[in-house]
Amino acid sequence: MTVKSTPLNAVNAHKQYSEMADTPNVQRTKVQSKQVQSEQVQDAYPSRLTNTPERTWLPRQDAVVKGRQLSGPLSQAQLDEFERKGFLFIPNLIEGAELDELRQEMTALMSNDEYRNKDFSVTEPESQEIRSLFAVHFLSERLGELASDERVAGAARQIIGDDPYVHQSRINYKPGFAGKGFNWHSDFETWHAEDGMPAMHAVSASLILTDNHEFNGPLMLIPGSHNKFVPCLGETPEDNHKSSLKAQEVGVPSPEALTELVAEHGIEAPKGKAGGLLLFDCNTLHASNANLSPDPRSNVFFVFNRRDNRCDAPYAAAKQRPDFLAHSLDQQAQQYR
Ligand SMILES: O=C(O)CCC(=O)C(=O)O
């Protein structure tokens, strides 16, 4: 199927996205970029708008679970739950010595002073505490293995419908009393606007490496929000990532939009012992509170993207973000070691 790059009206744009929704390996031409946007070309997922959008949200154009027939660790019932809620929590996926080893690996990575001033190591807005360490599947062989472990990558394959590659990886670290929160957002909104990810064919896998409980800032998600794309107000500032990774202000839904969605769908916060795995769709709205408890909360995230959905020119930013935020298909670990 060929996708035309000529200007589309909204209806046609939606039709084309839904035609390609379940079809891996489709050659496509980007239908929108910042430049053509100003010529009134419609994007199925427009955001970073200058005027308040008429509608709070637009319907998702891409199927959610695309690989039911593929082999993998998830049952059909688990895939059903993911399809319905936009996330799935699997308690105690990893236990015992294997979990201990992963936790030691995380501690070693987070305390490695060599990473302190690197761009892939992001500190808290008001301190030098590391908040996020990116590219961890390249920094650590052990985490690299985990990213291709069938229990994790196989689940991603069943969801996105083809073998994945790692678009992004990170450890988010929230030390006791000091770890700050994350504002509500859809990851896809940022990856589409700032990295050029065309469609919703990506899933995050977050292995919780410390117990996540109600007081240490567990991830909160709006079940069902993955089916609604919320366009956000405000142009992307230059080098937005330098501030947004510390505290995201652009690319966040309005309080009105969030109020409407939460009124309809509620909020859930899967919690559990270290070793649980949370899979969540790239468009599920999520956030987390600061950690005011004494217990640290640390999770490692792998974002799996479908190879035919690799990023190109950003849809609503002047230039692509650095590689550590959006790896290409052929990126090598050596760049980070
Ligand atoms: O780690 C968290 O609590 C939030 C993670 C998140 O939203 C992100 O890194 O985009």
The ligand as an ORCA input file, in Angstrom:
! r2SCAN-3c Opt
* xyz 0 1
  O       8.904      6.957     36.631
  C       7.832      7.559     36.734
  O       7.222      7.639     37.779
  C       7.227      8.266     35.561
  C       7.863      7.853     34.302
  C       7.480      8.668     33.139
  O       6.382      9.112     33.028
  C       8.428      8.895     32.104
  O       9.642      8.650     32.312
  O       7.994      9.340     31.020
*
